[in-house]
Amino acid sequence: MAEEHFDVVIVGAGLSGIGAGCHLTRLAPQKRYVILEDRDAMGGTWDLFRYPGIRSDSDMHTLGYNFKPWVAEKAIAEGPAILDYIHETAREHDIDRHIRYQHRLASADWSSQDACWTLNIRRGGQGDTTSVTCSFLLMCAGYYNYAQPYTPEFRDRECFAGEIIHPQHWPQQLDYSDKRVLVIGSGATAVTVVPAMAQQAAHVTMLQRSATYMVNRPFRDKLANVLRKIMPAGWAYALTRWKNVRLQSYVYRQTRKRPERVRSRLLKRLRNELGPDYDIDTHFTPSYNPWDQRLCLVPDGDFFESIRSGKASVVTDTIERFTEKGILLDSGKELEADIIVTATGLNLSLMGEASFVVDGKAVDFSKTWTYKGLMYSDVPNLVNTFGYINASWTLRADLIAEYFCQLINHMDETGQSQATPRLRPEDEQMTPQPWVADFSSGYMQRLMHLFPKQGDHAPWLNSQDYLKDKKSLASESFDDGALVFSRPPAQSTRTAA
């Protein structure tokens, strides 16, 4: 029998989970909740990753919480500063006491008769298991596998005499001073690691299979820093956030409407950064349109500066095999290195790798339809936080947490205990769409088939439009016929501490 019952269980104490706890405290203070965190510290991504130069690839006026102004001078922040921001937010809202560390959700079993989830939890410290029950489950476990990053199979990898490191498992005592470093990959991590390591390494080579769009943006937001001097921090933050959200939205819409025009402008800026003699066509001209994959942010052009100075270089080729000295390319050229960094990406994770059962039947999320991008057909009292692909993650995490609080308050007011998205007759013939459409990044495509489907009309859409979501999630009625409310006639009586 479960030891405790909670109104809400939040899974994950990263940026989303801490934010969800704050929203619950503010908007539904009557609810008793707990946060389960698999690791031994809060912060999620910003506590796990420790590679050189780690920073946000979104500005902190949109990656920050909507209720907590970002007041630091740098808008593109380093990892430790973001972690401090998360800790400070948790202290201010007394979130710490709700967190149970080294508690990993293993499985969740829903009973419609009792209108509750029974959660089976592995406790890392003790090596045993425990269980709790809850009325509602709010998943904030992120979207990638914390334990196992993505690393392709490299032929003869074991032959390399130096060190091979994945950024997700960075050794803190690594000395790369005056050593030759080879970074495999061209995504956000590689673009961060290369200029950071180039400051001490003998030379850093970024080896990419194909090019990525990159854009220079200042570390500091001049307008934000000026506004904070002449008005309260909250007002300055809100105005800067408003400006940046609309700028992000405008740029993304342009990439959908006029991709060639945006492509031309991005490449022109790159030529200005690297000079007319640099081979932009080979190394910085992708085969896809802008925002078919995420654009890589280069704060203050540090990546370009490392190339111009000769401390770093880019090679575009494919790997034939590893050698004792480095990597042999398909072109026949060998790249020698003392350290190889495999910045090859991440593995997606669905629902924190937990298994789910509803009334005795295992849930296959790939067979479900997403309801507004946050709930799933025929799965009661479960909300999952998944941020935007084309904008800051926290923009959507905030919206989902606020929607969640409105939902449970609505259920209290109407005397309901179960909320289940169900297809209506007019939804039965929907054309299925992938969970995230028009996004070709490998880390998404590898596991997209495991994710829920979206339909071809509301409310069965996983929108990637913050401005539209901000309006619809706050104003649309819960009584849309697709979200079915009920109260089981025989419901267990529970006493909360």
C-alpha positions as CSV (number, residue, x, y, z in Angstrom):
1,M,0.0,0.0,0.0
2,A,1.2,3.5,-0.9
3,E,2.7,5.4,2.0
4,E,1.4,8.9,1.1
5,H,-1.1,10.7,-1.1
6,F,-0.5,14.0,-2.8
7,D,-2.8,16.2,-4.8
8,V,0.0,16.7,-7.3
9,V,3.3,15.0,-8.0
10,I,5.8,16.9,-10.2
11,V,8.5,14.7,-11.9
12,G,11.7,16.6,-12.4
13,A,13.4,19.4,-10.5
14,G,15.0,21.2,-13.5
15,L,14.0,24.5,-15.0
16,S,10.5,23.3,-15.7
17,G,9.9,21.4,-12.5
18,I,11.0,24.3,-10.2
19,G,8.9,26.7,-12.3
20,A,5.8,24.4,-12.0
21,G,6.3,24.3,-8.2
22,C,6.3,28.1,-8.1
23,H,3.2,28.3,-10.2
24,L,1.4,25.8,-8.0
25,T,2.4,27.8,-4.9
26,R,1.1,31.0,-6.4
27,L,-2.0,29.8,-8.3
28,A,-3.2,26.7,-6.4
29,P,-1.8,27.1,-2.8
30,Q,-4.4,24.7,-1.5
31,K,-2.7,21.8,-3.2
32,R,-0.3,19.5,-1.5
33,Y,2.5,18.5,-3.8
34,V,5.9,16.8,-4.0
35,I,8.7,17.0,-6.6
36,L,10.5,13.8,-7.5
37,E,14.1,14.3,-8.8
38,D,16.2,11.4,-10.0
39,R,19.5,13.1,-9.4
40,D,20.9,14.5,-6.1
41,A,20.6,18.1,-7.1
42,M,18.1,20.5,-8.7
43,G,18.8,22.3,-11.9
44,G,18.4,19.5,-14.5
45,T,20.4,20.4,-17.6
46,W,22.1,23.3,-15.9
47,D,23.4,21.1,-13.1
48,L,24.3,18.1,-15.3
49,F,26.3,19.7,-18.1
50,R,29.7,21.0,-17.1
51,Y,31.6,21.2,-20.4
52,P,33.7,24.3,-21.1
53,G,31.7,27.5,-22.0
54,I,28.3,26.0,-21.3
55,R,25.7,28.6,-21.8
56,S,22.1,29.2,-22.9
57,D,21.3,29.2,-26.6
58,S,18.3,31.4,-25.9
59,D,18.2,34.8,-24.3
60,M,17.4,34.7,-20.6
61,H,14.5,37.2,-20.9
62,T,12.6,34.5,-22.6
63,L,14.3,31.4,-21.1
64,G,13.7,32.9,-17.7
65,Y,10.4,32.5,-15.8
66,N,7.6,34.9,-16.6
67,F,7.3,35.7,-12.8
68,K,11.0,36.1,-12.1
69,P,13.0,38.9,-13.8
70,W,16.4,38.1,-15.1
71,V,18.5,41.0,-13.8
72,A,22.1,39.9,-14.8
73,E,23.9,42.0,-17.4
74,K,24.4,39.1,-19.8
75,A,21.3,38.1,-21.7
76,I,23.0,35.0,-23.1
77,A,24.1,33.5,-19.8
78,E,26.6,30.9,-18.7
79,G,25.4,27.7,-17.1
80,P,26.5,28.5,-13.5
81,A,24.5,31.8,-13.7
82,I,21.4,30.0,-14.9
83,L,21.8,27.4,-12.1
84,D,22.1,30.2,-9.6
85,Y,18.8,31.7,-11.0
86,I,17.0,28.4,-10.6
87,H,18.3,28.0,-7.0
88,E,17.3,31.6,-6.1
89,T,13.8,31.1,-7.5
90,A,13.4,27.9,-5.5
91,R,14.4,29.6,-2.3
92,E,12.1,32.6,-2.9
93,H,9.1,30.3,-3.3
94,D,10.1,27.7,-0.6
95,I,10.3,25.0,-3.2
96,D,13.3,23.1,-1.7
97,R,11.2,21.4,1.1
98,H,9.0,19.8,-1.5
99,I,11.8,18.1,-3.4
100,R,12.8,14.4,-2.9
101,Y,16.2,13.7,-4.4
102,Q,17.3,10.4,-5.8
103,H,13.7,9.5,-6.4
104,R,13.1,8.2,-9.9
105,L,9.6,7.5,-11.2
106,A,9.7,3.9,-12.5
107,S,6.0,3.4,-13.3
108,A,2.6,5.0,-12.9
109,D,-0.6,3.1,-12.6
110,W,-4.0,4.9,-13.0
111,S,-7.2,3.6,-11.4
112,S,-10.4,5.2,-12.7
113,Q,-12.3,3.7,-9.7
114,D,-10.1,5.6,-7.3
115,A,-9.3,8.5,-9.6
116,C,-5.6,8.5,-8.7
117,W,-2.2,7.4,-9.9
118,T,-0.1,5.0,-7.9
119,L,3.6,5.8,-8.5
120,N,6.4,3.2,-8.1
121,I,9.6,5.0,-7.3
122,R,13.2,3.9,-7.1
123,R,15.3,5.5,-4.4
124,G,18.9,5.8,-5.5
125,G,20.4,6.4,-2.1
126,Q,18.9,3.4,-0.4
127,G,18.6,1.3,-3.5
128,D,15.1,0.3,-2.7
129,T,11.6,1.2,-3.9
130,T,8.6,3.1,-2.5
131,S,5.3,4.3,-3.7
132,V,2.9,7.2,-3.4
133,T,-0.4,8.1,-4.8
134,C,-1.6,11.3,-6.4
135,S,-4.6,12.8,-8.0
136,F,-2.7,14.5,-10.8
137,L,0.7,13.9,-12.4
138,L,2.7,16.7,-13.9
139,M,5.7,15.6,-15.9
140,C,8.6,18.0,-16.1
141,A,11.3,15.4,-16.8
142,G,12.7,17.1,-19.9
143,Y,13.1,15.6,-23.3
144,Y,16.4,13.7,-23.4
145,N,18.0,10.8,-21.7
146,Y,20.3,12.1,-18.9
147,A,22.1,8.8,-18.5
148,Q,22.8,7.9,-22.1
149,P,23.8,10.5,-24.8
150,Y,23.8,9.8,-28.5
151,T,27.0,8.5,-29.9
152,P,27.2,7.0,-33.3
153,E,29.1,3.8,-33.9
154,F,32.6,4.8,-35.0
155,R,34.8,2.1,-36.7
156,D,38.0,1.3,-34.8
157,R,37.1,3.7,-32.0
158,E,39.2,1.6,-29.6
159,C,42.3,2.2,-31.6
160,F,42.6,5.9,-30.6
161,A,45.4,6.4,-28.1
162,G,44.0,9.6,-26.6
163,E,40.9,10.5,-24.7
164,I,37.4,10.4,-26.1
165,I,34.8,12.5,-24.2
166,H,31.1,13.2,-24.7
167,P,30.0,16.6,-23.4
168,Q,27.2,15.0,-21.3
169,H,29.8,13.2,-19.2
170,W,32.6,15.8,-19.0
171,P,35.5,15.0,-16.6
172,Q,36.0,18.0,-14.4
173,Q,39.8,17.6,-14.1
174,L,40.4,17.4,-17.8
175,D,43.6,19.2,-18.8
176,Y,43.5,20.2,-22.5
177,S,46.2,23.0,-22.3
178,D,48.4,23.0,-25.4
179,K,46.7,19.9,-26.7
180,R,45.2,19.2,-30.1
181,V,41.4,18.9,-29.8
182,L,39.0,17.4,-32.4
183,V,35.3,18.1,-31.8
184,I,32.9,16.0,-33.8
185,G,29.6,17.8,-34.5
186,S,28.4,21.2,-35.4
187,G,25.4,21.8,-33.2
188,A,24.9,24.2,-30.2
189,T,27.3,22.2,-28.0
190,A,30.1,22.1,-30.5
191,V,29.7,25.8,-31.3
192,T,30.1,26.5,-27.5
193,V,32.9,24.1,-26.8
194,V,35.2,25.1,-29.7
195,P,35.8,28.7,-28.8
196,A,36.0,27.9,-25.0
197,M,38.6,25.2,-25.5
198,A,40.5,27.2,-28.1
199,Q,41.5,29.6,-25.4
200,Q,43.9,27.0,-23.9
201,A,44.3,24.2,-26.5
202,A,47.0,24.1,-29.0
203,H,44.3,24.0,-31.7
204,V,40.7,22.9,-31.9
205,T,39.2,21.4,-35.1
206,M,35.5,21.1,-35.5
207,L,34.7,18.1,-37.8
208,Q,31.2,18.3,-39.2
209,R,29.4,16.0,-41.6
210,S,27.2,18.9,-42.8
211,A,26.9,22.6,-42.2
212,T,24.7,24.4,-39.7
213,Y,23.2,27.8,-39.8
214,M,24.9,30.1,-37.3
215,V,24.0,33.6,-36.2
216,N,26.0,36.2,-34.2
217,R,24.1,37.8,-31.3
218,P,25.4,40.0,-28.5
219,F,25.9,38.5,-25.0
220,R,24.3,41.6,-23.6
221,D,20.9,43.1,-24.4
222,K,21.5,46.8,-24.5
223,L,17.8,47.7,-24.2
224,A,17.3,45.5,-21.2
225,N,20.3,46.9,-19.4
226,V,19.2,50.5,-20.1
227,L,15.6,49.8,-19.1
228,R,16.6,48.4,-15.7
229,K,18.4,51.7,-14.9
230,I,15.2,53.8,-15.5
231,M,12.4,51.6,-14.3
232,P,11.6,48.7,-11.9
233,A,13.2,45.4,-12.8
234,G,9.9,43.7,-13.4
235,W,8.8,46.3,-15.9
236,A,12.1,46.2,-17.7
237,Y,12.0,42.4,-17.8
238,A,8.4,42.4,-19.2
239,L,9.2,44.9,-21.9
240,T,12.4,43.1,-23.0
241,R,10.6,39.8,-23.0
242,W,7.8,41.3,-25.1
243,K,10.4,42.6,-27.6
244,N,12.3,39.4,-27.8
245,V,9.3,37.1,-28.1
246,R,8.0,39.2,-31.0
247,L,11.4,39.3,-32.7
248,Q,11.7,35.5,-32.4
249,S,8.2,35.0,-33.7
250,Y,8.8,37.4,-36.7
251,V,12.1,35.7,-37.6
252,Y,10.5,32.2,-37.5
253,R,7.6,33.3,-39.6
254,Q,9.9,34.7,-42.2
255,T,11.8,31.4,-42.4
256,R,8.5,29.7,-43.2
257,K,7.3,32.4,-45.7
258,R,10.5,33.5,-47.3
259,P,13.2,30.9,-46.6
260,E,15.5,31.9,-49.5
261,R,15.5,35.5,-48.4
262,V,16.4,34.6,-44.8
263,R,19.0,32.1,-46.0
264,S,20.6,34.8,-48.2
265,R,20.8,37.2,-45.2
266,L,22.3,34.7,-42.9
267,L,25.0,33.7,-45.4
268,K,25.8,37.4,-46.0
269,R,26.3,37.9,-42.3
270,L,28.6,34.9,-42.2
271,R,30.7,36.2,-45.1
272,N,31.0,39.5,-43.2
273,E,32.2,37.6,-40.1
274,L,34.8,35.3,-41.8
275,G,35.8,37.4,-44.8
276,P,35.4,37.0,-48.6
277,D,38.1,34.3,-48.9
278,Y,36.6,31.9,-46.5
279,D,34.8,28.9,-48.0
280,I,31.3,29.6,-46.7
281,D,29.7,27.4,-49.4
282,T,31.4,24.3,-48.0
283,H,31.5,24.9,-44.3
284,F,28.5,27.2,-43.5
285,T,25.8,26.6,-46.1
286,P,23.4,23.9,-45.0
287,S,21.3,21.9,-47.5
288,Y,18.1,22.7,-45.6
289,N,16.2,25.9,-45.0
290,P,16.6,28.0,-41.9
291,W,14.8,26.7,-38.8
292,D,14.2,23.3,-40.4
293,Q,16.8,22.7,-37.6
294,R,17.7,25.0,-34.8
295,L,19.9,27.9,-35.6
296,C,23.2,28.0,-33.6
297,L,23.7,31.1,-31.6
298,V,27.2,32.5,-31.5
299,P,27.3,35.2,-28.7
300,D,29.6,38.1,-29.6
301,G,30.9,36.1,-32.5
302,D,33.3,34.1,-30.3
303,F,33.2,31.0,-32.5
304,F,34.1,33.2,-35.6
305,E,36.8,35.0,-33.7
306,S,38.5,31.6,-32.8
307,I,38.5,30.8,-36.6
308,R,39.8,34.2,-37.6
309,S,42.6,34.0,-35.1
310,G,43.7,30.5,-36.3
311,K,43.0,28.9,-32.9
312,A,40.2,26.8,-34.4
313,S,39.3,25.5,-37.8
314,V,36.4,23.7,-39.5
315,V,36.6,20.5,-41.6
316,T,33.5,19.3,-43.5
317,D,33.9,15.6,-44.3
318,T,32.7,12.1,-43.1
319,I,34.5,9.7,-40.9
320,E,36.0,6.5,-42.4
321,R,37.5,5.2,-39.1
322,F,39.4,6.1,-36.0
323,T,43.1,5.7,-36.0
324,E,45.8,5.6,-33.2
325,K,46.5,9.3,-33.9
326,G,43.0,10.6,-34.6
327,I,40.5,10.2,-37.4
328,L,40.8,9.1,-41.0
329,L,38.3,10.8,-43.2
330,D,36.6,9.4,-46.3
331,S,38.6,11.9,-48.3
332,G,41.8,10.1,-47.2
333,K,42.9,13.0,-45.0
334,E,43.9,12.1,-41.4
335,L,43.1,14.5,-38.5
336,E,45.5,14.1,-35.6
337,A,44.4,14.8,-32.1
338,D,45.2,14.3,-28.4
339,I,41.5,14.6,-27.3
340,I,38.4,13.8,-29.3
341,V,35.1,15.4,-28.1
342,T,32.0,13.6,-29.5
343,A,29.5,16.5,-29.5
344,T,27.1,14.2,-31.5
345,G,23.9,15.1,-29.7
346,L,21.4,13.5,-27.4
347,N,18.9,10.8,-27.1
348,L,15.3,11.8,-26.7
349,S,13.4,10.5,-23.7
350,L,9.7,10.1,-23.4
351,M,8.1,10.6,-20.0
352,G,11.4,10.2,-18.2
353,E,11.6,6.5,-19.4
354,A,8.8,5.6,-16.9
355,S,6.1,3.1,-17.9
356,F,2.4,4.0,-17.7
357,V,-0.7,1.8,-17.2
358,V,-4.3,3.0,-17.3
359,D,-6.9,0.7,-15.7
360,G,-4.7,-2.3,-16.3
361,K,-3.7,-1.5,-19.9
362,A,-0.2,-0.4,-20.8
363,V,-0.1,3.0,-22.5
364,D,1.7,3.2,-25.8
365,F,2.1,6.9,-26.3
366,S,2.8,6.6,-30.0
367,K,-0.8,5.4,-30.4
368,T,-2.2,8.4,-28.6
369,W,-3.2,11.9,-29.9
370,T,-1.8,14.9,-28.2
371,Y,-4.3,17.3,-26.7
372,K,-3.0,20.9,-27.0
373,G,0.5,19.5,-26.8
374,L,0.2,18.8,-23.1
375,M,-2.2,15.9,-22.5
376,Y,-2.8,12.6,-24.3
377,S,-5.9,10.9,-25.5
378,D,-7.5,8.4,-23.1
379,V,-4.8,9.1,-20.4
380,P,-6.5,10.8,-17.4
381,N,-5.0,13.4,-15.1
382,L,-1.6,13.6,-16.8
383,V,0.0,16.8,-18.1
384,N,3.4,16.7,-19.8
385,T,5.7,19.7,-20.2
386,F,7.4,19.9,-23.5
387,G,8.8,23.3,-24.6
388,Y,9.2,24.9,-28.0
389,I,11.6,23.8,-30.7
390,N,11.7,27.2,-32.4
391,A,11.8,29.4,-29.2
392,S,12.8,29.3,-25.6
393,W,11.7,26.2,-23.7
394,T,10.5,28.1,-20.6
395,L,8.0,30.1,-22.6
396,R,5.9,27.0,-23.0
397,A,6.7,25.5,-19.7
398,D,5.2,28.6,-18.0
399,L,2.1,28.4,-20.1
400,I,1.6,24.7,-19.4
401,A,2.1,25.1,-15.6
402,E,-0.4,28.0,-15.6
403,Y,-2.9,26.0,-17.7
404,F,-2.4,23.0,-15.3
405,C,-3.2,25.2,-12.3
406,Q,-6.3,26.6,-14.0
407,L,-7.4,23.1,-14.8
408,I,-7.2,21.7,-11.3
409,N,-8.9,24.8,-9.9
410,H,-11.7,24.3,-12.4
411,M,-12.1,20.7,-11.4
412,D,-12.3,21.7,-7.7
413,E,-14.9,24.3,-8.6
414,T,-17.0,21.9,-10.6
415,G,-16.6,18.9,-8.3
416,Q,-14.7,16.7,-10.8
417,S,-11.8,14.4,-10.1
418,Q,-10.9,13.1,-13.5
419,A,-10.0,14.9,-16.8
420,T,-9.4,12.7,-19.9
421,P,-8.9,13.9,-23.4
422,R,-11.0,11.8,-25.8
423,L,-11.6,11.9,-29.5
424,R,-15.0,13.3,-30.5
425,P,-16.9,11.8,-33.5
426,E,-15.6,14.7,-35.7
427,D,-12.0,13.8,-34.7
428,E,-12.0,10.1,-35.7
429,Q,-10.9,10.7,-39.2
430,M,-8.0,13.1,-38.5
431,T,-4.9,12.8,-40.6
432,P,-2.0,12.1,-38.2
433,Q,0.9,14.4,-38.1
434,P,4.3,13.9,-36.3
435,W,4.6,15.3,-32.8
436,V,6.9,18.1,-34.2
437,A,6.4,18.8,-37.9
438,D,8.9,20.6,-40.2
439,F,11.9,19.9,-38.1
440,S,14.6,17.7,-39.5
441,S,17.2,17.5,-36.7
442,G,18.5,14.0,-36.3
443,Y,17.8,13.8,-32.5
444,M,14.1,14.4,-33.3
445,Q,13.8,12.1,-36.3
446,R,15.5,9.2,-34.6
447,L,12.8,8.7,-32.0
448,M,9.8,10.7,-33.4
449,H,7.9,7.5,-34.1
450,L,7.7,6.9,-30.3
451,F,6.0,10.2,-29.6
452,P,2.3,10.9,-29.6
453,K,0.6,12.0,-32.9
454,Q,-0.9,15.4,-33.5
455,G,-4.0,15.8,-35.6
456,D,-5.0,18.3,-38.3
457,H,-7.3,20.6,-36.2
458,A,-7.6,21.9,-32.7
459,P,-7.4,20.9,-29.9
460,W,-5.3,18.0,-31.2
461,L,-2.3,20.1,-32.2
462,N,1.1,20.5,-30.8
463,S,1.5,24.2,-31.6
464,Q,4.9,25.8,-32.0
465,D,3.5,29.3,-31.8
466,Y,3.9,31.0,-28.4
467,L,1.8,34.0,-29.1
468,K,-1.1,31.9,-30.3
469,D,-0.7,29.5,-27.3
470,K,-0.5,32.3,-24.8
471,K,-3.9,33.5,-26.0
472,S,-5.6,30.1,-26.4
473,L,-4.4,28.3,-23.3
474,A,-5.5,31.2,-21.1
475,S,-8.9,32.0,-22.7
476,E,-10.3,28.8,-24.2
477,S,-13.0,27.0,-22.3
478,F,-12.2,23.6,-20.7
479,D,-15.7,22.4,-21.9
480,D,-14.7,21.8,-25.5
481,G,-16.2,18.3,-25.7
482,A,-12.7,16.8,-26.1
483,L,-11.6,17.1,-22.5
484,V,-14.1,14.9,-20.6
485,F,-14.6,15.4,-16.9
486,S,-16.0,12.8,-14.5
487,R,-16.2,11.8,-10.9
488,P,-16.1,8.1,-10.1
489,P,-19.1,7.0,-7.9
490,A,-16.9,4.9,-5.7
491,Q,-13.8,7.0,-4.9
492,S,-11.5,6.2,-2.1
493,T,-11.4,8.7,0.8
494,R,-7.9,10.0,1.5
495,T,-6.5,12.0,4.3
496,A,-3.6,14.3,3.5
497,A,-1.1,15.3,6.1
